[in-house]
Amino acid sequence: MPVTRRELLAALGSATTASAGCAGSPGAATHTGTPTVPPTEASYAYTHLQPSGNRFIPGRSSIADADPVDIAVDGRPAWLLAFGNDASYWTIVTTDGTATTHRVSEGRSERVGTHDRVPQPPLAFRADGDIAFVDRPADCADFTHPVVSEDRLVYVAADGDLVIRRADGNRRLSANAPVDARLVAVDADRYALYGAQTDRYRHGALGDSTEGGSLLVVDAASGTVDVEVTLDPPAVFEGLWPLVADVDGDGDSELVTTVSDSTAGARIRVYGADGRELATGPVYGSGWRHQLCVAPFGPDGRPELAVVRKPHVDRTVEFYRLADGELTVTATARGYASHTYGSRNVDGALAADLDDDGRRELLVPTTDRRTLATVRRTDTGIETPWSLALGGSLATNVTGVALEGDRLAVGAGTPDGVRVWQG
């Protein structure tokens, strides 16, 4: 029986995933068995920037005219995390799981920390001036990390359960979550994730052929599942986590998802935090919709959702607006590749006011992934006013941080090192 292109790509993605699970490769698990909860005053650095999964940096600064600072690394960078105060601090995790932290200030970088082998994907925290990593419990799934909620660690276990770990005992909730499902914050105690893992949609774009069949909202304080939305076959939630953001500007957060199936293709669907379906966007045929971030992109200052439609084929940025119960595409532009097929690194873009003009731009890789382009909404569509040369092909997530004095810094890694632009 002949093998289809989709089956071949899925097989290649699975092979990539298998190698990524070996020691010394991106995504390889590190378990301590009995991790401690970071102190309450700790601040955190996520690969997806916000605890909500929204890749948006508040504040404004001029990055366009900044001279890049190159950081040399021993090894190939895989993940990048950023902290900031008067200077920016960049924690670089290489493919073998080792990590170093570098301070960037006044156009120079210096190494200020060396870490042992760390979990991947990483979640770092800073407390008392020191940077460390949130450890995985022994039963944590391989391709995710715990989140910290008050005095609790909340995580997806290897068997798919959701575990709420406290000093006085654990609470396990049945979720049947994929091994790469991540939790994102809806509010102080509630988290959203995908559950009901299924292989009925074998696209394989995100590391394996398993996706979520349900959307869950759990309360870590009470240890209950508050919301469960289950898709009818053949549809799945294609993604590693939902994006939590105020899409319509009403002050309440919504859950942004990508719903896919082999018949209709992929479309963006937005739910209320209570699980009500609010709107579904248009379908353009088979292929993934990479939901990136929600920010006030609109030329009128209204929030819009930035998406890359089919980042492996069409490579088209789309902006969506939710209004009056309708989710519509307001503008599109081709030439952007926010993801590589088979990778679990889906943090290839961010939003911020990057040139201090009061408007938010999307920073996203171009098709060759050697340049980060700024994409801006206008009254007539989309413009690309300037770009940042990476000096190589993008190999890490794209990240950034707000600094003191109304400044920003953004950075990304190539196989040869990390480049930082600081306003």
Phi, psi and omega per residue, in radians:
M1 nan 2.231 -3.079
P2 -1.159 2.596 3.128
V3 -1.600 2.263 3.123
T4 -1.352 2.859 3.112
R5 -1.054 -0.722 3.141
R6 -1.095 -0.740 3.133
E7 -1.131 -0.668 3.113
L8 -1.139 -0.791 3.129
L9 -1.109 -0.668 3.105
A10 -1.115 -0.702 3.119
A11 -1.115 -0.721 3.108
L12 -1.127 -0.704 3.104
G13 -1.099 -0.697 3.128
S14 -1.149 -0.658 3.108
A15 -1.122 -0.705 3.091
T16 -1.090 -0.732 3.136
T17 -1.107 -0.724 -3.119
A18 -1.060 -0.764 3.125
S19 -1.181 -0.557 -3.132
A20 -1.217 -0.294 3.126
G21 -1.492 -0.121 -3.133
C22 -1.360 2.730 3.108
A23 -1.057 2.421 3.086
G24 1.469 0.337 3.116
S25 -2.297 2.823 -3.107
P26 -1.026 2.326 3.112
G27 1.556 -0.082 3.122
A28 -1.094 2.430 -3.035
A29 -1.352 2.504 2.973
T30 -2.265 2.120 -3.084
H31 -2.151 2.333 3.073
T32 -1.755 -0.311 3.139
G33 1.558 -0.886 -3.088
T34 -2.296 1.196 -3.120
P35 -1.227 2.662 3.069
T36 -1.727 2.642 3.099
V37 -1.368 2.294 3.109
P38 -1.041 2.768 3.141
P39 -1.107 2.725 -3.029
T40 -1.110 -0.449 -3.114
E41 -1.485 0.048 -3.092
A42 -1.155 2.554 2.953
S43 -1.899 2.691 -2.965
Y44 -2.141 2.631 3.047
A45 -2.152 2.021 3.124
Y46 -1.786 2.652 3.019
T47 -1.148 -0.449 3.112
H48 -1.745 0.385 2.949
L49 1.233 -1.086 -3.070
Q50 -1.826 2.589 3.055
P51 -0.992 -0.435 3.129
S52 -1.368 -0.131 -3.062
G53 1.476 0.032 3.133
N54 -1.511 2.038 -3.038
R55 -1.453 1.210 -3.039
F56 -2.329 2.318 3.097
I57 -1.914 2.026 3.041
P58 -1.159 2.839 3.122
G59 1.729 -3.103 -3.097
R60 -2.641 2.592 -3.130
S61 -2.968 2.858 3.103
S62 -1.742 1.842 3.058
I63 -1.622 -0.436 -3.005
A64 -0.977 -0.646 -3.067
D65 -1.750 0.089 -3.084
A66 -1.335 2.442 3.021
D67 -1.359 2.315 -3.125
P68 -1.226 2.596 3.035
V69 -1.974 2.139 -3.125
D70 -1.690 2.318 3.127
I71 -1.943 2.066 3.095
A72 -1.345 2.466 -3.070
V73 -2.304 2.463 3.013
D74 -1.473 1.719 -3.080
G75 2.023 3.102 -3.102
R76 -1.649 2.085 3.123
P77 -1.084 2.452 3.098
A78 -2.111 -0.683 -3.123
W79 -2.392 2.684 -3.079
L80 -2.419 2.253 3.111
L81 -2.189 2.563 -3.054
A82 -2.304 2.405 2.962
F83 -2.139 2.831 3.135
G84 -2.693 2.607 2.862
N85 -2.538 -1.879 3.031
D86 -1.308 -0.466 3.068
A87 -2.159 3.024 3.043
S88 -1.845 2.569 -3.121
Y89 -2.156 2.222 -3.017
W90 -2.085 1.996 3.086
T91 -1.704 2.056 -3.029
I92 -1.897 2.107 3.095
V93 -1.818 2.186 -3.115
T94 -1.627 3.027 -3.053
T95 -1.112 -0.393 3.110
D96 -1.539 0.070 3.065
G97 1.551 -0.032 3.072
T98 -1.427 2.745 -3.057
A99 -2.492 2.580 3.043
T100 -2.362 2.682 3.091
T101 -2.051 2.408 -3.052
H102 -2.268 2.417 3.097
R103 -1.726 2.267 3.098
V104 -2.000 2.130 3.133
S105 -2.736 2.451 3.068
E106 0.937 0.685 3.048
G107 1.356 0.225 -3.125
R108 -2.336 2.755 3.050
S109 -2.156 2.598 3.027
E110 -2.481 2.473 3.087
R111 -1.306 2.265 -3.107
V112 -2.159 -0.004 3.139
G113 -2.859 2.535 3.045
T114 -2.244 2.320 -3.054
H115 -2.054 2.693 3.018
D116 -1.234 -3.135 3.123
R117 -1.017 2.298 -2.987
V118 -2.087 2.785 3.105
P119 -1.150 2.617 3.038
Q120 -2.313 2.338 -0.022
P121 -1.150 2.560 -3.000
P122 -1.585 2.640 2.906
L123 -2.284 2.021 -3.088
A124 -1.839 2.753 3.050
F125 -2.435 2.733 3.098
R126 -2.164 2.263 3.100
A127 -2.537 2.317 -3.116
D128 0.974 0.588 3.096
G129 1.444 -0.116 -3.124
D130 -1.766 2.560 3.113
I131 -1.899 2.279 3.126
A132 -2.487 -3.130 -3.067
F133 -2.108 2.532 3.042
V134 -1.271 2.106 -3.102
D135 -1.398 2.776 3.079
R136 -1.686 2.386 2.948
P137 -1.129 2.832 -3.069
A138 -1.065 -0.504 -3.087
D139 -1.737 0.212 3.137
C140 -1.239 2.509 3.082
A141 -1.080 2.696 -2.959
D142 -1.214 -0.584 -2.935
F143 -2.003 0.625 3.097
T144 -2.554 -3.098 3.075
H145 -2.503 2.745 3.075
P146 -1.206 2.783 2.893
V147 -1.994 2.756 -3.074
V148 -1.875 2.170 3.140
S149 -2.242 1.807 -3.066
E150 0.994 -2.065 -3.138
D151 -1.756 0.420 -3.043
R152 -2.108 2.574 2.854
L153 -1.801 2.294 3.131
V154 -2.114 2.250 -3.049
Y155 -2.745 2.859 3.042
V156 -1.563 2.200 3.127
A157 -1.467 2.868 -3.119
A158 -1.053 -0.472 3.138
D159 -1.548 0.083 3.103
G160 1.633 -0.164 3.096
D161 -1.208 2.719 2.971
L162 -1.716 2.180 -3.062
V163 -1.936 2.288 3.008
I164 -1.924 1.865 -2.984
R165 -1.773 2.112 3.102
R166 -2.239 2.893 -3.128
A167 -1.111 -0.518 -3.101
D168 -1.637 0.196 3.097
G169 2.325 2.853 -3.087
N170 -1.805 2.634 2.997
R171 -2.100 2.235 -3.141
R172 -1.973 2.290 3.098
L173 -2.024 2.357 3.113
S174 -1.252 2.130 -3.141
A175 -2.301 -0.478 -3.059
N176 0.916 0.791 -3.070
A177 -1.384 2.600 3.025
P178 -1.081 2.758 -3.081
V179 -1.201 -0.268 3.125
D180 -1.895 0.221 3.119
A181 -1.212 2.331 3.082
R182 -2.007 2.617 3.112
L183 -1.628 2.395 3.077
V184 -2.202 2.578 -3.004
A185 -1.390 2.239 2.993
V186 -1.572 -0.754 3.010
D187 -2.690 -2.763 -2.988
A188 -1.040 -0.662 -3.060
D189 -2.043 -0.223 -3.018
R190 -1.820 2.491 -3.093
Y191 -2.323 2.570 3.106
A192 -1.927 2.559 3.077
L193 -2.795 2.947 3.053
Y194 -1.682 2.439 3.092
G195 -2.269 -2.864 3.100
A196 0.897 0.987 -3.076
Q197 -1.002 2.507 -3.089
T198 -2.639 2.645 3.059
D199 -1.935 0.424 -3.111
R200 -1.279 -0.215 3.068
Y201 -2.173 1.785 -2.938
R202 -1.762 0.863 3.110
H203 -1.176 -0.761 3.068
G204 1.294 0.311 -3.062
A205 -1.269 -0.397 -2.977
L206 -1.989 0.541 3.005
G207 1.971 -0.480 3.073
D208 -2.784 -3.074 -3.085
S209 -1.742 0.296 3.135
T210 -1.833 2.281 3.092
E211 -2.267 3.073 3.120
G212 -1.545 2.455 3.055
G213 -1.790 -0.090 -3.142
S214 -2.475 2.768 3.057
L215 -2.014 2.176 -3.078
L216 -2.080 2.532 2.914
V217 -2.159 2.120 -3.073
V218 -2.039 2.594 3.083
D219 -1.797 1.938 -3.074
A220 -1.252 -0.423 -3.134
A221 -1.305 -0.781 -3.116
S222 -1.586 -0.257 -3.119
G223 1.220 0.702 -3.099
T224 -2.249 2.733 2.989
V225 -1.596 1.970 -3.095
D226 -1.482 -0.574 -3.063
V227 -2.412 2.401 3.002
E228 -2.477 2.042 3.080
V229 -1.959 2.112 -3.105
T230 -1.962 2.267 3.121
L231 -1.502 2.485 3.022
D232 -1.366 2.471 3.053
P233 -1.022 2.552 0.181
P234 -1.664 0.210 -3.030
A235 -1.297 2.648 3.053
V236 -2.444 2.860 2.909
F237 -1.552 1.919 -3.087
E238 -1.648 1.773 -3.114
G239 2.916 2.979 3.113
L240 -1.629 -0.395 3.072
W241 -2.834 2.723 2.983
P242 -1.326 2.758 3.093
L243 -1.745 2.248 -3.125
V244 -1.847 2.112 -3.124
A245 -2.904 2.811 3.052
D246 -1.479 1.661 -3.024
V247 -1.370 -0.614 -3.043
D248 -1.758 0.009 3.058
G249 1.334 0.357 -3.121
D250 -1.624 0.048 3.133
G251 1.626 -0.161 3.121
D252 -1.908 2.537 -3.132
S253 -1.391 2.517 3.008
E254 -2.010 2.916 3.100
L255 -1.936 2.057 -3.114
V256 -1.733 2.239 -3.093
T257 -2.304 2.847 2.943
T258 -1.988 2.081 3.127
V259 -1.818 2.225 -3.056
S260 -2.322 2.640 2.934
D261 -2.716 2.837 -3.022
S262 -1.300 -0.199 -3.127
T263 -1.650 -0.942 -3.048
A264 -1.618 -0.376 -3.068
G265 1.678 -2.735 -3.048
A266 -1.946 2.556 3.093
R267 -2.614 2.680 3.077
I268 -1.446 2.337 3.084
R269 -2.301 2.369 -3.100
V270 -1.991 2.313 3.087
Y271 -2.039 2.662 2.920
G272 -1.269 2.862 3.132
A273 -1.147 -0.219 3.069
D274 -1.628 0.061 3.098
G275 1.631 -0.037 3.110
R276 -1.242 2.338 3.040
E277 -1.287 2.152 -3.099
L278 -1.701 -0.715 -3.104
A279 -2.950 2.687 3.066
T280 -2.243 2.343 -3.137
G281 -1.418 3.107 -3.103
P282 -1.244 2.743 3.090
V283 -1.839 2.384 3.113
Y284 -2.068 0.355 -3.106
G285 1.726 -3.035 -3.034
S286 -1.143 2.700 -3.124
G287 2.145 2.766 -3.043
W288 -1.482 2.602 2.924
R289 -1.910 2.012 -3.087
H290 -1.601 1.740 3.107
Q291 -1.290 2.253 -2.996
L292 -1.903 -1.034 -3.025
C293 -2.912 2.766 3.020
V294 -2.012 2.290 3.139
A295 -2.726 2.917 3.085
P296 -1.307 1.134 -3.117
F297 -1.251 -0.526 -2.995
G298 -0.988 2.524 3.102
P299 -1.068 -0.326 3.062
D300 -1.643 0.128 3.131
G301 1.446 0.088 3.127
R302 -1.377 2.643 3.111
P303 -1.219 2.500 3.029
E304 -2.432 2.746 3.118
L305 -1.749 2.230 3.067
A306 -1.662 2.328 -3.087
V307 -2.396 2.587 2.880
V308 -1.909 2.050 3.117
R309 -1.399 2.149 3.119
K310 0.855 1.187 -3.080
P311 -1.108 -0.219 3.129
H312 -1.729 -0.170 -3.054
V313 -2.310 -1.201 -3.111
D314 -1.289 -0.660 3.137
R315 0.918 0.930 -3.037
T316 -2.077 2.140 3.021
V317 -1.315 2.351 3.039
E318 -2.184 2.499 2.960
F319 -1.972 2.293 -3.115
Y320 -1.986 2.563 3.018
R321 -2.224 2.355 3.073
L322 -1.815 2.029 -3.137
A323 -2.701 2.390 3.088
D324 0.946 0.665 3.085
G325 1.324 0.148 -3.135
E326 -2.076 2.403 3.070
L327 -1.928 1.852 -3.020
T328 -2.097 2.643 3.072
V329 -1.495 2.146 -3.087
T330 -1.656 -0.442 -3.121
A331 -2.880 2.659 3.105
T332 -2.448 2.740 3.048
A333 -2.731 2.405 -3.099
R334 -1.643 2.747 3.009
G335 1.980 0.483 -3.038
Y336 -2.371 2.296 -3.099
A337 -2.159 1.674 -3.044
S338 -1.504 -0.025 -3.031
H339 -2.756 2.630 3.015
T340 -1.891 2.452 -3.034
Y341 -1.029 2.328 3.094
G342 1.533 -0.061 -3.090
S343 -1.604 2.522 3.000
R344 -1.570 0.029 3.022
N345 -1.505 1.781 -3.107
V346 -1.930 0.319 -3.077
D347 -1.822 0.916 -3.026
G348 -1.641 0.448 3.141
A349 -2.882 2.892 3.034
L350 -2.723 2.949 3.102
A351 -2.222 2.497 3.081
A352 -3.016 2.929 2.945
D353 -1.472 1.714 -2.938
L354 -1.666 -0.127 3.098
D355 -2.286 0.366 2.959
D356 1.008 0.694 3.124
D357 -1.935 0.121 3.136
G358 1.475 -0.030 3.112
R359 -2.017 2.575 -3.125
R360 -1.609 2.407 3.094
E361 -1.995 2.693 2.961
L362 -1.644 2.251 3.079
L363 -1.848 2.013 -2.950
V364 -2.550 2.537 -3.130
P365 -1.186 2.520 3.007
T366 -1.336 3.062 -3.025
T367 -0.962 -0.695 -3.123
D368 -1.394 -0.099 3.099
R369 1.029 0.463 3.066
R370 -1.908 -0.003 -3.097
T371 -2.461 2.449 2.972
L372 -1.759 2.059 -3.096
A373 -1.774 2.505 2.981
T374 -1.571 2.237 -3.126
V375 -2.036 2.128 -3.041
R376 -2.146 2.375 3.029
R377 -1.317 2.444 3.080
T378 -2.282 3.068 3.106
D379 -1.087 -0.449 -3.079
T380 -1.879 -0.034 3.131
G381 2.625 -1.957 -3.050
I382 -2.429 2.479 2.996
E383 -2.304 2.750 3.093
T384 -2.136 1.586 -2.994
P385 -1.273 -0.507 -3.120
W386 -2.854 2.979 -3.099
S387 -2.588 2.928 -3.140
L388 -2.130 2.166 3.119
A389 -1.417 2.270 -3.100
L390 -1.451 -0.403 -3.071
G391 1.378 0.223 3.137
G392 3.011 -3.070 -3.132
S393 -1.487 2.383 -3.107
L394 -1.006 2.246 -3.113
A395 -2.157 -0.133 -3.113
T396 -2.195 -3.109 2.907
N397 -1.222 2.832 3.024
V398 -1.732 2.214 -3.066
T399 -2.474 3.072 -3.123
G400 -2.996 3.131 -3.071
V401 -2.762 2.577 3.022
A402 -1.472 2.439 -3.118
L403 -2.022 2.904 3.061
E404 -1.096 2.678 3.109
G405 1.338 0.532 3.114
D406 0.944 0.895 3.108
R407 -2.188 2.780 3.085
L408 -2.268 2.776 2.966
A409 -2.419 2.456 3.066
V410 -2.258 2.704 -3.108
G411 -2.705 2.805 3.097
A412 -2.764 2.722 -3.095
G413 -1.983 2.605 2.999
T414 -2.040 3.067 3.106
P415 -1.003 -0.357 -3.047
D416 -1.780 -0.141 -3.112
G417 2.800 -2.914 -3.100
V418 -2.153 2.441 3.112
R419 -2.057 2.319 -3.083
V420 -2.160 2.400 3.001
W421 -2.035 2.190 -3.064
Q422 -2.185 2.163 -3.116
G423 -1.338 nan nan
